[in-house]
Amino acid sequence: MKKREYIAPTIVQHQPGHMNAQAHGQTAEYCASIDGVPVPELIAKHGSPLFVYSETQIRNAARDARRAFQSRYPDVQFAWSYKTNYLKAICAIFHQEGAIAEVVSDFEYEKARAMGIAGRDIIFNGPWKPPAALERAVVEGAKIQIDHPDELIALIAIAEKQGKIVDVAIRCYMDTGVRPTWSKFGFNADSGEALQAIKRIFQSKVLRLVGLHTHVGTYILDPSVYKRATEKLLDLAEVARREYGIAIRYLNLGGGFASHSQLHYQYLPSESVVPTMDEYAEAICPTIHARWPKEVPLPKLYLETGRALIDDAGYLLTTVVALKDGLCQAANPDAEKSNGSRDKAGYRSGSTGAGASGYLVDSGIHLLYTSAWYQMNVRPVRPIAGPQTERTLFGCLCMNTDVLRQSVVLPNLIAGDALVIHPVGAYNLTQAMQFITYRPAVVLIGEGGTVEVIRERENLQHIEALERFPARFQ
């Protein structure tokens, strides 16, 4: 029997239209203002694209988190995670709300000190702390979280050189059910590695273990993960107390609380799946109360919350500059008169976008690093009635990968329409690249509705400031 030829299977991606018939004829959800300030007014004054932050939303988030934990635990201290957003105005708001600083590099350490934060009020994390920064942190009494054995050895040498006892904590990782486990950071609490680090610290005579730290991951949607992490830190603390007489003074449960950004694979809207601060607090605080030895004073609880406190307060304003699939037919007989005229080739400027498969905007993925993981909400600035259809939102970069949303339901737009992308407050500014275009300005809407520039739009002088141009080329 003749063997049949093998034909490799193929997978064809289908692109269905909007399946909610009720959406046709309705006005699309829109965002005309932020904290009472009209979006067109912001763009007219500060340009497009434009990052916008709401001081009111930042303070409300910080206060809600503090309330949730302080109502359940007597000694809680929040530390603002600088890497999440280190604009000075943003950091200042969190410090005014009582947060200390959590940093993960020498750059961030210097930034916190320049902000007026004392060394004792800085938690120094990260897998690489340069020797000079580590020595400075020891001198200034920062809360150093040891990340690996080589750093432990380096700290012993620094403490011996300075002739002092240095208070330290160790960062641990463990199996809490989160996959993949963040094993890049810290000592393994399940294998015994963390216990070996505790023993080495005890034997050093120049280091004093006062804290245990873990950061289980990012965008954790299951609060029970924190319960398991807390239990494992408490187990370590008990072994340290029983075997070495070490009194743990604080537990640091890190960050990772989710914002309302929606993951690409997430079916339900983020409002339906993101836990509240009360749910996170309920997973952590009662666990410490229940398992901490009654005869020992309760440890201080540190939290390095970042994304959950800033993401929802950030917006990116951007403008449609072109429609893709440009041979769009008018949506109605009068559209040609009201929305532009055709040239000889049949193209019409100012198209209604009725036949567009996508929109090209004046921002790109270099400004929205987190678009690789999250599908941000995209809303027009003005009310637009009519059908809503799945479109692709293309960025302005000369790269085929520059797609802000592969598929997003939008009404018919025209070139010049402004869009509001939200939430974008976490990580996008700190990881934004100067690539092809200038990075935009950033404004803060104050609690009284005032609009203040907290970072200027880049220009050529900013970008070339660090360059050195050899005279032979001039």
Sequence and secondary structure as in RCSB ss.txt:
>XXXX:A:sequence
MKKREYIAPTIVQHQPGHMNAQAHGQTAEYCASIDGVPVPELIAKHGSPLFVYSETQIRNAARDARRAFQSRYPD
VQFAWSYKTNYLKAICAIFHQEGAIAEVVSDFEYEKARAMGIAGRDIIFNGPWKPPAALERAVVEGAKIQIDHPD
ELIALIAIAEKQGKIVDVAIRCYMDTGVRPTWSKFGFNADSGEALQAIKRIFQSKVLRLVGLHTHVGTYILDPSV
YKRATEKLLDLAEVARREYGIAIRYLNLGGGFASHSQLHYQYLPSESVVPTMDEYAEAICPTIHARWPKEVPLPK
LYLETGRALIDDAGYLLTTVVALKDGLCQAANPDAEKSNGSRDKAGYRSGSTGAGASGYLVDSGIHLLYTSAWYQ
MNVRPVRPIAGPQTERTLFGCLCMNTDVLRQSVVLPNLIAGDALVIHPVGAYNLTQAMQFITYRPAVVLIGEGGT
VEVIRERENLQHIEALERFPARFQ
>XXXX:A:secstr
                    GGGTTSB     EETTEEHHHHHHHH SSEEEEEHHHHHHHHHHHHHHHHTT SS
EEEEEEGGG   HHHHHHHHHTT EEEESSHHHHHHHHHTT  GGGEEE SS   HHHHHHHHHHT EEEE SHH
HHHHHHHHHHHHTS EEEEEEEE  SS SS  TTSSEETTTTHHHHHHHHHHHHSSEEEEEEEE   SSB  THH
HHHHHHHHHHHHHHHHHHH     EEE    B  S  BTT  S HHHHS  HHHHHHHHHHHHHHHS TTS   E
EEE   HHHHGGGEEEEEEEEEEES     SSTTHHHHS  B TTS BTT   TT SEEEES  TTT GGGGTB 
 EEEESS  BS EEEEEEE SSSSTT EEEEEEEEE   TT EEEEE   SSHHHH    SS   EEEEE TTS 
EEEEE    HHHHHTT    GGG 
